[in-house]
Amino acid sequence: MGEKEEEEEASMDAFLDKFRGPQRYERGFSPTNWEQEFDQIPMFMKKAPSEIDPMQNPDLACLQSIIFDEEKTPEEQAKTYKNEGNDYFKEKDYKKAVISYTEGLKKKCGDLELNAVLYTNRAAAQFYLGNYRSALNDAIAARKLKSNHLKAIIRGALCHLELRHFSEAMTWCDEGLRIDPKEKKLLEIRTKADRLKRTEERDLRKAKLQEKKEQSRKDDLLRAIKNRNIKLSLAATEDDTMTAGLAEMSLDTLNPDSAVGAKVCLENGSLSWPVLFLYPEHEQSDFISAFHEESRFVDHLTCMFEELPPWDVERKYVPNALELYFEDGERGKLHQIGRETTLLQALQHQRYFVKCGTPTFLVLVKDSPFLKNYIRGKRYID
């Protein structure tokens, strides 16, 4: 072997020595993360990042600059963005589609047809995102550039339909059908808009009729209360007298939380009230949802205390031993009413005011120590 051959052999051995031992190729893929690293190569990327930093990813930035070459005309750039948006749209990535179409419109190219398409396509993407108002604005913008753009008309009609602008949807459909009388989509939209419009008008008529009936019911109820000289207290700051504005007050104030939704009602010329009984000695209460105005208190008390309540451990709450009172909040006085009294008679008392729509009465045991102490703490009027 000559001297030259020996040098070549030694050089080859030295080269091969670099690959002997535990070291590996410095730029090789990691055995554990090779898939992620492989995905970072622009040519093999499954999904491009939304923002590209040229310093972090120069290869990808270079490819992007080739695609969106600023040396291209605005029309060429806008068309490129349109195609990109279409690809995103096909993938149902509507947010990115909107971004691409918007970038295309930013190029402000002189091709009105292309701009109309960008607006219409962006309207479609916005529509599928549920942004119906934005989609409608884009459809309007497209029609300003091309009034007979059928896709823009269809998209605008759909937006009006979703926004429940049924008359406008029908108008857009009519304008489109003048361009193409056989356009199936427009015929479908118009039929649906017409049906929904009729349904809405019918429901509106029903609601107005029901509102009228409800107002008539309220007027009758207020008139019945006024004719019986029953006084309502609407607020603690108001004068507890029957004012001339009674007929104008809202009956919403007659639906207190304590009445669990029960209200005074007028049936066959008679009033029934939700009534609350309070037992201050035991901090208990009873609620009657419909106390007929001609019913006597004793009738309800007899029924309620047919069996003694569990909190009456002394077994003293028997009907014959019970007395009824109501409190005049304005004057701080206590008034007694007879057990044989009807609800109407009690409500017609000159110092009784129905508060929050629920007549309230105190039930105490006759001659009990608690009653004596309770009366002693208040101004009592027999």
C-alpha positions in Angstrom: 0.0 0.0 0.0 1.5 3.3 -1.1 1.8 6.4 1.1 -1.2 8.1 -0.4 -3.4 5.1 0.1 -2.4 4.9 3.7 -3.3 8.6 4.3 -6.7 8.0 2.7 -7.3 4.9 4.9 -6.3 6.9 8.0 -8.6 9.7 7.1 -11.5 7.3 6.6 -10.8 5.6 10.0 -10.8 9.0 11.7 -14.2 9.8 10.0 -15.7 6.6 11.1 -14.4 7.0 14.7 -16.7 10.0 15.0 -19.7 7.6 14.9 -18.4 5.0 17.3 -19.4 5.2 21.0 -22.5 6.6 22.7 -22.7 9.9 20.9 -25.2 10.5 18.2 -25.8 13.0 15.4 -26.3 16.3 17.1 -29.2 17.4 14.8 -31.0 14.1 14.9 -34.6 13.6 16.2 -35.1 12.8 19.8 -36.1 9.2 20.3 -38.9 10.2 22.7 -40.2 13.5 21.0 -39.4 12.8 17.4 -43.1 13.2 16.3 -43.3 16.7 17.8 -40.0 17.7 16.4 -41.0 16.3 13.0 -44.2 18.5 13.1 -42.0 21.6 13.5 -40.6 21.2 10.0 -42.7 23.5 7.7 -43.1 21.0 4.9 -44.5 18.4 7.3 -46.6 20.6 9.6 -50.1 19.4 10.2 -51.2 22.8 11.4 -49.5 26.2 11.0 -49.2 28.5 14.0 -51.6 31.5 14.0 -48.6 33.9 14.5 -45.2 33.4 13.0 -42.1 34.8 14.6 -39.3 35.0 11.9 -36.6 34.8 14.6 -38.2 31.6 16.1 -39.2 30.0 12.8 -37.4 31.5 9.9 -38.1 28.6 7.5 -41.9 29.0 8.0 -41.7 32.7 7.7 -39.8 32.3 4.4 -42.5 30.0 3.0 -45.2 32.5 4.1 -43.4 35.3 2.4 -43.3 33.3 -0.8 -47.0 32.6 -0.6 -47.9 36.2 0.3 -45.3 38.0 -1.8 -45.7 41.7 -1.4 -44.5 42.1 -4.9 -47.8 40.6 -6.1 -50.6 42.9 -7.1 -53.4 43.6 -4.6 -55.7 41.5 -6.7 -53.4 38.5 -6.6 -52.9 38.9 -2.8 -56.6 39.2 -2.2 -57.3 36.1 -4.3 -54.7 34.2 -2.3 -56.4 35.1 0.9 -59.7 34.2 -0.5 -58.5 30.8 -1.5 -56.9 30.4 2.0 -60.2 31.4 3.6 -62.1 28.9 1.4 -59.8 26.1 2.6 -60.5 27.1 6.3 -64.2 27.2 5.5 -64.2 23.7 4.1 -62.5 22.6 7.3 -65.2 24.4 9.3 -62.6 26.6 10.9 -64.8 29.6 10.5 -62.8 31.9 12.8 -59.7 31.6 10.6 -61.8 31.8 7.5 -63.1 35.2 8.7 -59.5 36.3 9.3 -58.4 35.3 5.9 -61.3 37.0 4.1 -60.7 40.1 6.2 -57.0 40.2 5.1 -58.1 39.9 1.5 -60.4 42.9 1.9 -57.6 44.9 3.5 -55.7 44.7 0.2 -58.4 47.1 -1.3 -58.0 45.7 -4.7 -59.8 47.2 -7.6 -61.6 44.0 -8.6 -65.2 44.7 -7.4 -66.3 41.1 -8.2 -63.5 39.7 -6.0 -64.3 42.1 -3.2 -68.0 41.1 -3.4 -67.0 37.5 -3.1 -64.8 38.2 -0.1 -67.7 40.0 1.6 -70.1 37.2 0.8 -67.8 34.4 1.9 -67.0 36.3 5.1 -70.8 36.7 5.7 -71.1 32.9 5.4 -68.3 32.3 7.9 -69.8 34.8 10.3 -73.2 33.2 9.8 -71.9 29.8 11.0 -70.3 31.5 14.0 -73.7 32.8 14.9 -72.7 36.4 14.3 -75.9 37.2 12.3 -75.6 41.0 12.5 -72.0 41.0 11.2 -73.0 38.5 8.5 -75.9 40.7 7.4 -73.6 43.8 7.2 -71.2 41.8 5.0 -74.1 40.7 2.7 -75.2 44.4 2.4 -71.6 45.4 1.6 -71.4 42.7 -1.1 -74.6 43.9 -2.7 -73.3 47.5 -2.8 -70.5 46.2 -4.9 -72.7 43.9 -7.0 -76.4 44.3 -6.5 -77.4 41.1 -8.3 -74.9 38.9 -6.4 -77.3 36.0 -5.7 -75.2 34.4 -3.0 -75.1 37.6 -1.0 -78.8 37.9 -1.3 -79.4 34.4 0.0 -77.0 35.0 2.9 -78.7 38.3 3.8 -82.1 36.7 3.7 -80.9 33.9 6.0 -79.5 36.5 8.4 -82.8 38.4 8.5 -84.6 35.1 9.2 -82.3 34.3 12.1 -82.7 37.8 13.4 -86.5 37.4 13.2 -86.8 40.2 10.6 -89.4 38.2 8.7 -90.6 41.0 6.4 -87.1 42.0 5.5 -86.2 38.4 4.8 -89.2 38.1 2.4 -88.1 41.4 0.7 -84.6 40.1 0.1 -86.0 36.8 -1.3 -88.3 38.7 -3.6 -85.4 40.7 -4.9 -83.4 37.6 -5.5 -86.3 35.8 -7.2 -86.5 38.6 -9.7 -83.0 37.6 -10.7 -83.6 33.9 -10.6 -87.3 32.9 -10.2 -86.4 29.3 -9.7 -83.7 29.7 -7.0 -84.7 26.9 -4.6 -83.0 28.3 -1.5 -84.8 31.6 -1.8 -88.1 30.0 -2.3 -87.6 27.9 0.9 -86.5 30.9 2.9 -89.4 33.0 1.7 -91.9 30.3 2.6 -90.4 29.8 6.1 -90.3 33.6 6.7 -93.9 34.0 5.6 -95.0 31.2 7.9 -93.1 32.6 10.9 -94.3 36.1 10.2 -98.0 34.9 10.3 -97.3 32.9 13.5 -95.7 35.9 15.1 -98.6 38.1 14.2 -101.1 35.6 15.5 -99.2 35.2 18.8 -99.1 39.0 19.1 -102.9 39.2 18.6 -103.4 36.5 21.2 -101.1 38.3 23.7 -102.9 41.6 23.2 -106.2 39.9 23.7 -105.0 38.2 26.8 -103.5 41.4 28.1 -106.9 43.1 27.5 -108.7 40.4 29.4 -106.2 40.5 32.3 -106.5 44.3 32.5 -110.3 43.9 32.6 -110.0 41.3 35.4 -107.7 43.7 37.4 -110.1 46.6 36.9 -113.1 44.4 38.1 -111.0 43.3 41.1 -110.0 46.8 42.1 -113.5 48.0 41.7 -114.8 45.2 44.0 -112.2 46.1 46.6 -113.0 49.8 46.4 -116.8 49.2 46.6 -116.3 47.2 49.8 -114.4 50.1 51.4 -111.4 47.9 51.9 -108.3 49.9 52.4 -104.9 48.9 50.9 -101.6 49.9 52.2 -99.1 49.9 49.3 -96.0 51.1 51.2 -95.1 52.1 54.8 -94.5 55.7 53.7 -97.9 56.1 52.2 -101.0 57.4 54.0 -103.1 54.4 55.1 -106.3 55.7 53.5 -108.1 54.7 50.3 -106.8 57.1 47.8 -108.3 58.2 44.5 -105.5 56.4 42.7 -106.6 53.0 43.9 -108.1 52.0 40.5 -104.7 52.8 38.9 -102.5 50.8 41.2 -100.9 47.6 39.9 -102.2 44.4 41.4 -98.6 43.1 41.4 -98.4 44.5 44.9 -101.0 42.0 45.9 -98.6 39.1 45.4 -96.4 38.9 48.5 -93.6 36.4 49.0 -95.3 35.2 52.2 -98.4 34.2 50.2 -96.3 31.8 48.1 -97.9 33.1 44.9 -101.5 33.3 46.1 -103.5 36.4 45.2 -106.9 37.9 46.0 -109.4 36.8 43.4 -112.9 37.7 42.4 -115.2 34.8 41.5 -119.0 35.0 41.1 -119.0 38.5 42.6 -117.2 37.4 45.8 -113.6 38.0 47.0 -111.3 35.3 48.3 -108.1 36.4 50.1 -104.8 34.8 51.1 -104.8 35.1 54.9 -101.9 34.8 57.3 -102.4 33.8 61.0 -99.5 34.5 63.4 -99.0 32.9 66.8 -96.5 35.3 68.4 -96.2 33.2 71.6 -94.7 30.3 69.7 -93.4 32.2 66.7 -95.5 30.0 64.4 -97.9 30.8 61.6 -100.6 29.3 59.4 -101.5 30.3 55.8 -104.9 30.0 54.1 -104.6 30.6 50.4 -108.3 31.3 49.7 -110.3 32.7 52.6 -113.8 33.6 51.4 -114.9 37.0 52.5 -118.2 35.7 54.0 -116.5 33.0 56.0 -116.2 33.4 59.8 -112.9 33.2 61.6 -114.3 30.7 64.0 -115.0 28.2 61.2 -111.4 28.3 60.1 -110.1 28.1 63.6 -112.3 25.1 64.4 -111.0 23.3 61.4 -107.3 24.3 61.9 -107.3 23.2 65.6 -109.4 20.1 65.3 -106.1 18.4 66.2 -103.7 20.4 68.4 -100.4 21.3 66.7 -97.2 19.7 67.9 -95.8 23.0 69.1 -98.8 23.4 71.6 -97.3 21.3 74.3 -99.6 22.8 76.9 -102.6 21.9 74.8 -104.3 25.3 75.3 -104.9 26.3 71.6 -108.5 25.1 71.5 -111.0 27.1 69.3 -113.1 28.4 72.2 -110.0 29.8 74.1 -108.6 31.7 71.1 -108.8 35.5 70.5 -108.0 37.4 67.3 -106.3 40.7 67.0 -104.8 42.9 64.3 -102.2 45.6 64.7 -102.6 49.1 63.5 -99.0 49.7 62.4 -99.4 53.4 61.9 -100.7 54.1 65.4 -99.0 51.2 67.1 -102.4 50.0 68.5 -103.9 46.5 68.9 -107.5 45.9 67.9 -109.5 42.8 68.8 -112.0 41.2 66.4 -114.7 38.7 67.4 -114.3 35.0 66.4 -117.8 35.2 64.9 -116.7 38.0 62.6 -116.5 37.4 58.9 -113.3 38.3 57.0 -115.2 41.0 55.1 -116.3 42.6 58.3 -112.7 42.6 59.6 -111.3 44.1 56.4 -113.9 46.9 56.6 -112.8 47.9 60.0 -112.0 51.7 59.9 -108.4 51.0 61.0 -107.6 47.9 59.0 -105.3 48.2 56.1 -104.4 45.2 53.9 -100.6 45.2 53.5 -98.8 43.5 50.7 -102.1 41.9 49.5 -102.3 39.5 52.5 -104.6 40.2 55.5 -102.7 39.2 58.7 -104.2 38.4 62.1 -102.7 37.6 65.5 -104.1 34.5 67.4 -103.6 34.5 71.2 -104.9 32.4 74.0 -107.6 34.2 76.1 -106.4 35.3 79.6 -103.0 33.7 79.1 -99.9 35.3 80.8 -98.4 35.8 77.4 -101.5 37.7 76.2 -101.4 40.0 79.2 -97.7 40.8 78.7 -98.2 41.2 75.0 -101.1 43.7 75.4 -99.2 45.5 78.1 -96.4 46.2 75.6 -98.8 47.8 73.1 -101.6 50.3 73.1 -104.7 48.2 73.2 -108.2 49.2 71.9 -111.1 46.8 72.5 
